[in-house]
Amino acid sequence: MFVSLIALNVGVMVKVGSSNSGTGAVFRTDGRIKVSHCRNLSSPILCCQISVNARYAAFGCADGKIKVYLLSEGLFLFALTPPPAPPSAPPSSSPRSCPTVTDLRYHSSDPLRCYQLTATYTSGYIRVWDQVIQDVVHEIRLSSSRDPPRDDLPCDVLCCDVKTTAESKTAVGCSDGTIRVFTSADLQPIITHPAGRKREVAEGHVGRVLAVRYHPTDQNILVSSGWDDVIYIWDDQYTHALRHISSVHICGDAIRFNSVRNNYLLTGSWRSTAQLQVWNFESGSLIGWLPREGRVTCHVYCAQWSRACNVVYGGSDSHKVVVMDPINNIKIGSLFGLECGVCCLDVLDKPKITHIVCGAGSKAFFLSYK
């Protein structure tokens, strides 16, 4: 089913001048990928998210700010800047001078909640922002769960996912290997999935958790992965892991369930071979690599499905974003020739167009394809 990728030979060079990037950035596109806007955010971009109503694009930066743009116009609206920590607050465990925004999730398309955005930080904070008032409505700071516990030592919160159901909840992955679940509305704790003790015993993560994702139809099932090369499957009704899948190396937001075939799980690994894989979620068996013949020419940081069967991925080494159709054996298009690796991307499919945003260094790209 998943066959080799044939590159298109058409290339378009794009020069973005001072009105867009401020640096005269030059990059290339091919195929059906179009670049509508490029913006210089003046700080490395670690995460990005398109609102479910397709109005906003939010970018989380290393300077601790979340910069929000209009998706269609690429117009900067405002920056969400966390309040300064009180003098009595314990120091951040991060070596950086300011906490980094590590992940973002808009809550839903509900008109009453589409302006709410959950953000995670290296300072241990989870914050729920309201874009209407441009302020934090709920926040919590997590402490490390390592033995012995240290309340004065926050753990980095590295990733999150929001499950929008009747009782919406938020799961976060932490630097201490735990997965912690809270109510989305007010961040009340629900359950903690503990870290493992030894790498040899597959009972939980023994390193940083860099991706977490809820199942699209089961409100209690989620998957997580990170630097320990294992995907764990969890049920929020139990603390222990149900099972695990090995042979991945996840270093970013690169786990996705297929929206049509929920049993298909896509993973993107930061390595030189076998970067893109599709798994049978129920059995844990490998369905195949993308592409099956040929190779992906970058170390993958981020990957998502698009339009049921297409795959969008980005990474480093050869810094690029690629949209591929593995079933019909074609590359739909790509953005390449970038100065930095692509650490994050987000995809939103609409009936006539697919929107993509991504971050490469401090540059934010607004892409689309039909």
Secondary structure in CASP SS format (residue, H / E / C, confidence):
PFRMAT SS
TARGET T0000
AUTHOR 0000-0000-0000
METHOD secondary structure of the structure
MODEL  1
M C 1.00
F C 1.00
V C 1.00
S C 1.00
L C 1.00
I C 1.00
A C 1.00
L C 1.00
N C 1.00
V C 1.00
G C 1.00
V E 1.00
M E 1.00
V E 1.00
K E 1.00
V E 1.00
G C 1.00
S C 1.00
S C 1.00
N C 1.00
S C 1.00
G C 1.00
T C 1.00
G C 1.00
A E 1.00
V E 1.00
F E 1.00
R E 1.00
T E 1.00
D E 1.00
G E 1.00
R C 1.00
I C 1.00
K E 1.00
V E 1.00
S E 1.00
H E 1.00
C E 1.00
R E 1.00
N E 1.00
L C 1.00
S C 1.00
S C 1.00
P C 1.00
I E 1.00
L E 1.00
C E 1.00
C E 1.00
Q E 1.00
I E 1.00
S C 1.00
V C 1.00
N C 1.00
A C 1.00
R C 1.00
Y E 1.00
A E 1.00
A E 1.00
F E 1.00
G E 1.00
C E 1.00
A C 1.00
D C 1.00
G C 1.00
K C 1.00
I E 1.00
K E 1.00
V E 1.00
Y E 1.00
L E 1.00
L C 1.00
S C 1.00
E C 1.00
G C 1.00
L C 1.00
F E 1.00
L E 1.00
F E 1.00
A E 1.00
L E 1.00
T C 1.00
P C 1.00
P C 1.00
P C 1.00
A C 1.00
P C 1.00
P C 1.00
S C 1.00
A C 1.00
P C 1.00
P C 1.00
S C 1.00
S C 1.00
S C 1.00
P C 1.00
R C 1.00
S C 1.00
C C 1.00
P C 1.00
T C 1.00
V E 1.00
T E 1.00
D E 1.00
L E 1.00
R E 1.00
Y E 1.00
H C 1.00
S C 1.00
S C 1.00
D C 1.00
P C 1.00
L C 1.00
R C 1.00
C C 1.00
Y C 1.00
Q E 1.00
L E 1.00
T E 1.00
A E 1.00
T E 1.00
Y E 1.00
T C 1.00
S C 1.00
G C 1.00
Y E 1.00
I E 1.00
R E 1.00
V E 1.00
W E 1.00
D E 1.00
Q C 1.00
V C 1.00
I C 1.00
Q C 1.00
D E 1.00
V E 1.00
V E 1.00
H E 1.00
E E 1.00
I E 1.00
R E 1.00
L C 1.00
S E 1.00
S E 1.00
S C 1.00
R C 1.00
D C 1.00
P C 1.00
P C 1.00
R E 1.00
D E 1.00
D E 1.00
L E 1.00
P E 1.00
C C 1.00
D C 1.00
V E 1.00
L E 1.00
C E 1.00
C E 1.00
D E 1.00
V E 1.00
K E 1.00
T C 1.00
T C 1.00
A C 1.00
E C 1.00
S C 1.00
K E 1.00
T E 1.00
A E 1.00
V E 1.00
G E 1.00
C E 1.00
S C 1.00
D C 1.00
G C 1.00
T C 1.00
I E 1.00
R E 1.00
V E 1.00
F E 1.00
T E 1.00
S C 1.00
A C 1.00
D C 1.00
L C 1.00
Q C 1.00
P E 1.00
I E 1.00
I E 1.00
T E 1.00
H E 1.00
P C 1.00
A C 1.00
G C 1.00
R C 1.00
K C 1.00
R C 1.00
E C 1.00
V C 1.00
A C 1.00
E C 1.00
G C 1.00
H C 1.00
V C 1.00
G C 1.00
R C 1.00
V E 1.00
L E 1.00
A E 1.00
V E 1.00
R E 1.00
Y E 1.00
H C 1.00
P C 1.00
T C 1.00
D C 1.00
Q C 1.00
N C 1.00
I E 1.00
L E 1.00
V E 1.00
S E 1.00
S E 1.00
G E 1.00
W C 1.00
D C 1.00
D C 1.00
V E 1.00
I E 1.00
Y E 1.00
I E 1.00
W E 1.00
D E 1.00
D C 1.00
Q C 1.00
Y C 1.00
T C 1.00
H C 1.00
A E 1.00
L E 1.00
R E 1.00
H E 1.00
I E 1.00
S E 1.00
S C 1.00
V C 1.00
H C 1.00
I C 1.00
C C 1.00
G C 1.00
D C 1.00
A C 1.00
I E 1.00
R E 1.00
F E 1.00
N C 1.00
S C 1.00
V C 1.00
R C 1.00
N C 1.00
N C 1.00
Y E 1.00
L E 1.00
L E 1.00
T E 1.00
G E 1.00
S C 1.00
W C 1.00
R C 1.00
S C 1.00
T C 1.00
A C 1.00
Q C 1.00
L E 1.00
Q E 1.00
V E 1.00
W E 1.00
N E 1.00
F C 1.00
E C 1.00
S C 1.00
G C 1.00
S C 1.00
L E 1.00
I E 1.00
G E 1.00
W E 1.00
L E 1.00
P C 1.00
R C 1.00
E C 1.00
G C 1.00
R C 1.00
V C 1.00
T C 1.00
C C 1.00
H E 1.00
V E 1.00
Y E 1.00
C E 1.00
A E 1.00
Q E 1.00
W E 1.00
S E 1.00
R C 1.00
A C 1.00
C C 1.00
N E 1.00
V E 1.00
V E 1.00
Y E 1.00
G E 1.00
G E 1.00
S E 1.00
D C 1.00
S C 1.00
H C 1.00
K E 1.00
V E 1.00
V E 1.00
V E 1.00
M E 1.00
D E 1.00
P C 1.00
I C 1.00
N C 1.00
N C 1.00
I E 1.00
K E 1.00
I E 1.00
G E 1.00
S E 1.00
L E 1.00
F E 1.00
G C 1.00
L C 1.00
E C 1.00
C C 1.00
G C 1.00
V E 1.00
C E 1.00
C E 1.00
L E 1.00
D E 1.00
V E 1.00
L E 1.00
D E 1.00
K C 1.00
P C 1.00
K C 1.00
I C 1.00
T E 1.00
H E 1.00
I E 1.00
V E 1.00
C E 1.00
G E 1.00
A E 1.00
G C 1.00
S C 1.00
K E 1.00
A E 1.00
F E 1.00
F E 1.00
L E 1.00
S E 1.00
Y E 1.00
K C 1.00
END
